[in-house]
Amino acid sequence: MRVYSLPQLFTVCSNPVKLMNFLCDNGLVKHTRRCPRRNCRRKMCLIRDADLRDKFRFRCPKCKVSESIRKGSIFEKSRLSIPQILYMTCCWAAKVPVKSAEVMSDVCKKSVSHWYQFLRKKCSESLLACPDYSFGGVGVVVQVDESVVAKRKYNVEHVVEQQWVFVLYDTSTKLGHIQLVNDRQAETLVPIIQKYVKPGTTIFSDQWPAYHQLQNLGYQHFTVNQLENTGTCTNAIKAYWSRVKRNIRLHWLSRRDQLPLRIDEFLWRDRLLSNKYGDVFTEMLRLMASN
């Protein structure tokens, strides 16, 4: 069973049987489990219990031992109801702000924020586990650029620490990589290029000196010259970075340590085949089931 909209999810969660089928179909709760007693190990039955918050429990038909359906699942350590967790996840998939999700899921703002942060960590884990996280190749153009997301402010009481971001963008696959860096020196940027960009790739960049050695490292390197029309440009990566900033809402961040997770969330969503929030919700449920 798949859910493609929040109203559809409300309908599923209002019926305990439909909700249980939905959880099992998406791997969030096990269909069956074995009795935990060593001298038994019989297959436990899923029975309905109206007195429980989750309305179901597992029970051994022989020794009558019971277990919560939450055991071993993503819900085990949470005090929230399962529908509330699903509502928050669906709101996150639809990019619903925390304040609105607070009302829609009937969960306090702090809990919604924590759950959103947990889902972004899932995005980070998924990116790290990606088997082919590389860009370019012979005949493919990859544009690179560095940008600052916070500038130092002088002559004012509040000083914001400068933060640089390094961006790679594959013009063939329309995918990119974003990484926070301490500076934009060659010792910092070149190893990132070597890690993620395949040898033989054509790289377009500005004339920043840190890129000058790329030609000697197995890349075809061309720089943008504003005074001459050489056919080299970095317009694609600038448009990509503008889209990143719109999506992660840099100016809305209350804490700087949220920035890496917001970036990973953007990269994870960007690599999905579909950006429809129903498909994003389904894919996140798959990650939650792999907990």
Protein Blocks (a to p, Z undefined) as FASTA:
>chain_A
ZZfbfklmmmmmmpmklmmmmmmmnopacfbdcdfbfklopacdddddfkbmnlpacddf
klopacdfkgopaklmpcbdfklmmmmmmmmmnopafklmmmmnopafklmmmmmmmmmm
mmmmmmmmpmblceejehiacddddddfbdcdehifbdcddddddddddfklopacdddd
fblcfklmmmmmmmmmcghiacdddfbfklmmmmmnopacddddfkbcghpacklmmmmm
mmmmmmnommlpmbfklmmmmmmmmmmmmmpmbfcfklmmmmmmmmmmmZZ
